[in-house]
Amino acid sequence: MDCVLIGVVMGVMLLGLRWFVYLQGPWKRLPPGPRPLPIIGNIYQLGKNQTETLRQLAKTYGPLMSIRIASVYTVVASTPEMAMEILQRHGQVFSCRTVPHAMDVGGFSKFSIFFGPAGKEWRDKRKMCKEILFSERCLEESEALRQEMLQKLVDHVGGHCDRGDVVNIHDAVFMANLNLLLTTIFSITSPDTAMELMMIMEDFFSLFAPNITDYFPILKVLDPQGMKRKAELSLGKLLAKFRDFLNHRSNANLLCLQMYIGHS
């Protein structure tokens, strides 16, 4: 019990020290915004409809304003002109990404093109996607496959409409895109495999839900919502599945090479 009490006291002291540093720190250089409360910041003002809340706040503080969500400072651009100013004219300055705590498991964020730092390795990965995976030549070669998948999607939705059934457009479109990617990249056309992968990916995407440790970093060691533990399991399943896809493609390429050598 004494250890718990000491831990709580130390936590409060650290939060108080952080608030003191905030009062003396670089907050004066931030754009205008509503005054945050100690510890929780402006969370109490956001409510359920954050988009509408930010729109109303922008009427008071302008198209570029700052709010603080717990210990995380956030700058909000609420007009197309201001967003263009940030993304086009100062894109390099704002190119870093905030990495959720759950996505930092196993160093995943360092290798991901989505979360990785905008350095040479990240630019090389983008270049590879642009010039190989999504090049004009590759898109032209896969046009017939895209037309086939689109027709299957139309037939699937049409069949539900004819029977008067409810159509889950999200799942239907997601499955169509997933089948297209699996066929294009790994030459896999199994609907069961695509369904299994979709379930794993949905479990993985659920990790992007609000996590208290992203706003109170002092709680990362405790992981109170268990998000990092869930990420280890979910990411492990996802990487294992893609490892199977790569092995399948490698074995198929090796078999084609052996057949070519045998005939020649």
C-alpha positions as CSV (number, residue, x, y, z in Angstrom):
1,M,0.0,0.0,0.0
2,D,2.9,2.4,0.9
3,C,4.5,1.7,-2.5
4,V,1.2,2.6,-4.3
5,L,0.9,5.8,-2.3
6,I,4.5,6.7,-3.1
7,G,3.9,6.0,-6.8
8,V,0.8,8.3,-6.9
9,V,2.7,11.1,-5.1
10,M,5.6,10.9,-7.5
11,G,3.2,10.9,-10.5
12,V,1.5,14.0,-9.2
13,M,4.8,15.7,-8.6
14,L,6.1,14.8,-12.1
15,L,2.9,16.1,-13.7
16,G,3.1,19.3,-11.6
17,L,6.7,19.8,-12.7
18,R,5.7,19.2,-16.3
19,W,3.0,21.9,-16.0
20,F,5.6,24.3,-14.5
21,V,7.9,23.7,-17.5
22,Y,5.0,24.3,-19.8
23,L,4.4,27.7,-18.2
24,Q,8.0,28.6,-18.7
25,G,8.4,26.8,-22.1
26,P,8.0,27.5,-25.8
27,W,4.2,27.7,-25.7
28,K,4.3,31.4,-26.3
29,R,5.5,30.7,-29.9
30,L,2.5,28.6,-30.6
31,P,-0.5,29.9,-32.6
32,P,-3.4,31.3,-30.4
33,G,-5.8,28.9,-28.9
34,P,-8.0,28.2,-25.9
35,R,-6.2,28.2,-22.6
36,P,-5.6,24.6,-21.4
37,L,-6.2,23.3,-17.9
38,P,-3.4,21.6,-15.9
39,I,-2.8,18.0,-16.8
40,I,-5.9,17.4,-19.0
41,G,-5.3,20.4,-21.3
42,N,-8.3,21.1,-23.7
43,I,-9.8,17.6,-23.6
44,Y,-12.8,18.9,-21.7
45,Q,-13.7,21.3,-24.6
46,L,-13.6,18.7,-27.5
47,G,-16.8,16.8,-26.7
48,K,-18.1,14.0,-28.9
49,N,-18.1,15.9,-32.2
50,Q,-14.5,17.1,-32.3
51,T,-14.8,18.4,-35.9
52,E,-17.7,20.7,-35.1
53,T,-15.9,21.8,-31.9
54,L,-12.7,22.7,-33.8
55,R,-14.8,24.6,-36.4
56,Q,-16.4,26.7,-33.7
57,L,-13.1,27.4,-32.0
58,A,-11.5,28.5,-35.3
59,K,-14.1,31.3,-35.5
60,T,-12.6,32.7,-32.3
61,Y,-8.9,31.9,-32.7
62,G,-8.4,31.9,-36.4
63,P,-7.6,29.4,-39.2
64,L,-4.4,28.3,-37.4
65,M,-4.7,27.6,-33.7
66,S,-3.2,25.4,-31.1
67,I,-4.8,23.2,-28.5
68,R,-3.3,20.8,-25.9
69,I,-4.7,17.3,-25.5
70,A,-3.3,16.2,-22.1
71,S,0.5,16.6,-22.7
72,V,0.3,16.6,-26.5
73,Y,0.4,20.0,-28.3
74,T,-1.6,20.0,-31.5
75,V,-1.7,22.8,-34.2
76,V,-5.0,22.8,-36.2
77,A,-5.3,24.3,-39.7
78,S,-8.9,24.8,-40.5
79,T,-8.9,26.3,-44.0
80,P,-7.7,24.9,-47.3
81,E,-5.3,27.9,-47.7
82,M,-3.7,27.3,-44.4
83,A,-3.4,23.6,-45.0
84,M,-1.7,24.3,-48.4
85,E,0.7,26.7,-46.7
86,I,1.7,24.0,-44.3
87,L,1.9,21.0,-46.6
88,Q,3.2,22.5,-49.8
89,R,5.4,25.4,-48.7
90,H,6.7,23.9,-45.4
91,G,6.2,20.2,-46.1
92,Q,9.7,19.2,-45.0
93,V,9.3,20.9,-41.6
94,F,6.0,19.1,-40.9
95,S,6.9,15.8,-42.5
96,C,7.5,13.9,-39.2
97,R,4.6,11.7,-38.0
98,T,3.3,11.1,-34.6
99,V,3.7,7.4,-33.8
100,P,1.0,5.8,-31.6
101,H,2.4,3.9,-28.7
102,A,0.9,0.6,-30.0
103,M,2.7,1.0,-33.3
104,D,6.1,1.3,-31.7
105,V,6.1,-2.4,-30.8
106,G,9.0,-4.4,-32.2
107,G,10.4,-1.3,-34.0
108,F,7.6,-1.5,-36.5
109,S,7.3,2.2,-36.9
110,K,10.9,2.6,-38.0
111,F,10.4,0.3,-41.0
112,S,6.8,1.3,-41.9
113,I,6.4,3.6,-44.9
114,F,3.4,5.1,-43.1
115,F,5.1,5.9,-39.8
116,G,8.7,5.9,-40.7
117,P,10.9,9.1,-40.4
118,A,11.1,11.2,-43.6
119,G,14.7,10.4,-44.4
120,K,16.6,8.7,-47.3
121,E,15.2,5.3,-46.5
122,W,11.6,6.5,-46.5
123,R,12.2,8.3,-49.8
124,D,13.7,5.2,-51.3
125,K,10.6,3.2,-50.3
126,R,8.3,5.8,-51.8
127,K,10.4,5.8,-55.0
128,M,10.1,2.0,-55.2
129,C,6.3,2.1,-54.9
130,K,6.0,4.9,-57.5
131,E,8.4,3.4,-60.1
132,I,7.7,-0.4,-59.6
133,L,4.5,-1.2,-57.7
134,F,2.3,1.6,-58.9
135,S,4.1,2.6,-62.1
136,E,2.1,3.5,-65.3
137,R,3.3,0.3,-66.9
138,C,2.2,-1.9,-64.0
139,L,-1.2,-0.2,-63.8
140,E,-1.7,-0.8,-67.6
141,E,-0.8,-4.5,-67.3
142,S,-3.2,-5.0,-64.4
143,E,-6.1,-3.1,-66.0
144,A,-7.9,-6.3,-67.1
145,L,-7.6,-7.6,-63.6
146,R,-9.0,-4.4,-62.1
147,Q,-11.9,-4.6,-64.6
148,E,-12.6,-8.2,-63.5
149,M,-12.6,-7.3,-59.8
150,L,-14.8,-4.4,-60.4
151,Q,-17.3,-6.5,-62.3
152,K,-17.3,-9.1,-59.4
153,L,-18.0,-6.2,-57.0
154,V,-20.9,-5.0,-59.1
155,D,-22.3,-8.5,-59.4
156,H,-22.0,-9.0,-55.7
157,V,-23.8,-5.8,-54.9
158,G,-26.4,-6.5,-57.6
159,G,-27.1,-10.0,-56.2
160,H,-27.8,-8.5,-52.8
161,C,-30.1,-5.9,-54.3
162,D,-32.1,-8.4,-56.3
163,R,-32.7,-10.5,-53.1
164,G,-33.5,-7.3,-51.1
165,D,-30.6,-7.9,-48.7
166,V,-28.7,-5.3,-46.9
167,V,-25.2,-4.6,-48.4
168,N,-22.2,-3.8,-46.3
169,I,-20.5,-1.5,-48.8
170,H,-17.4,-1.1,-46.5
171,D,-16.7,-4.9,-46.4
172,A,-17.5,-5.4,-50.1
173,V,-15.2,-2.6,-51.3
174,F,-12.5,-3.6,-48.8
175,M,-12.6,-7.2,-50.0
176,A,-12.5,-6.2,-53.7
177,N,-9.4,-4.1,-53.1
178,L,-7.8,-6.8,-51.0
179,N,-8.4,-9.4,-53.6
180,L,-6.9,-7.1,-56.3
181,L,-3.8,-6.4,-54.2
182,L,-3.3,-10.1,-53.3
183,T,-3.6,-11.2,-57.0
184,T,-1.4,-8.4,-58.3
185,I,1.4,-8.6,-55.8
186,F,1.4,-12.3,-54.6
187,S,-0.6,-14.1,-57.3
188,I,-3.1,-15.3,-54.7
189,T,-6.7,-15.6,-55.8
190,S,-8.2,-17.5,-52.8
191,P,-11.3,-15.8,-51.3
192,D,-10.8,-17.7,-48.0
193,T,-7.3,-16.3,-47.8
194,A,-8.5,-12.8,-48.5
195,M,-11.2,-13.1,-45.8
196,E,-8.7,-14.4,-43.3
197,L,-6.4,-11.5,-44.0
198,M,-9.2,-9.0,-43.7
199,M,-10.1,-10.2,-40.2
200,I,-6.4,-9.9,-39.2
201,M,-6.1,-6.4,-40.7
202,E,-9.3,-5.3,-39.0
203,D,-7.9,-6.5,-35.6
204,F,-4.7,-4.6,-36.4
205,F,-6.6,-1.4,-37.4
206,S,-8.5,-1.5,-34.1
207,L,-5.2,-0.6,-32.4
208,F,-5.5,2.9,-33.8
209,A,-8.3,3.6,-31.3
210,P,-7.6,6.4,-28.7
211,N,-4.9,5.2,-26.3
212,I,-4.4,7.1,-23.1
213,T,-0.6,6.5,-23.2
214,D,-0.4,8.6,-26.3
215,Y,-1.5,11.6,-24.3
216,F,0.0,10.7,-21.0
217,P,3.5,9.3,-21.9
218,I,4.3,8.8,-18.2
219,L,1.8,5.8,-18.3
220,K,3.6,3.9,-21.2
221,V,5.3,1.6,-18.8
222,L,2.0,0.5,-17.3
223,D,0.1,0.2,-20.6
224,P,-3.2,0.6,-18.8
225,Q,-5.4,-0.3,-21.8
226,G,-3.2,-3.2,-22.8
227,M,-2.8,-1.8,-26.4
228,K,0.9,-2.6,-26.7
229,R,0.3,-6.2,-25.6
230,K,-2.5,-6.5,-28.2
231,A,-0.3,-4.9,-30.8
232,E,2.4,-7.6,-30.3
233,L,-0.1,-10.4,-30.9
234,S,-1.9,-8.6,-33.8
235,L,1.2,-7.5,-35.6
236,G,2.8,-10.9,-35.1
237,K,-0.2,-12.5,-36.9
238,L,-0.1,-9.9,-39.7
239,L,3.6,-10.3,-40.4
240,A,3.4,-14.1,-40.3
241,K,0.7,-14.0,-42.9
242,F,2.7,-11.7,-45.2
243,R,5.7,-14.0,-44.6
244,D,3.6,-16.9,-45.9
245,F,2.6,-14.8,-49.0
246,L,6.2,-14.0,-49.7
247,N,7.2,-17.7,-49.4
248,H,4.3,-18.7,-51.7
249,R,5.4,-16.2,-54.3
250,S,9.1,-17.2,-54.0
251,N,8.2,-20.9,-54.4
252,A,6.1,-20.1,-57.4
253,N,8.9,-18.1,-59.1
254,L,11.4,-20.9,-58.3
255,L,9.1,-23.5,-59.8
256,C,8.7,-21.4,-63.0
257,L,12.5,-21.1,-63.2
258,Q,13.0,-24.8,-62.9
259,M,10.4,-25.5,-65.6
260,Y,12.0,-23.0,-67.9
261,I,15.4,-24.6,-67.3
262,G,14.0,-28.1,-67.9
263,H,12.5,-27.1,-71.2
264,S,15.5,-25.2,-72.5
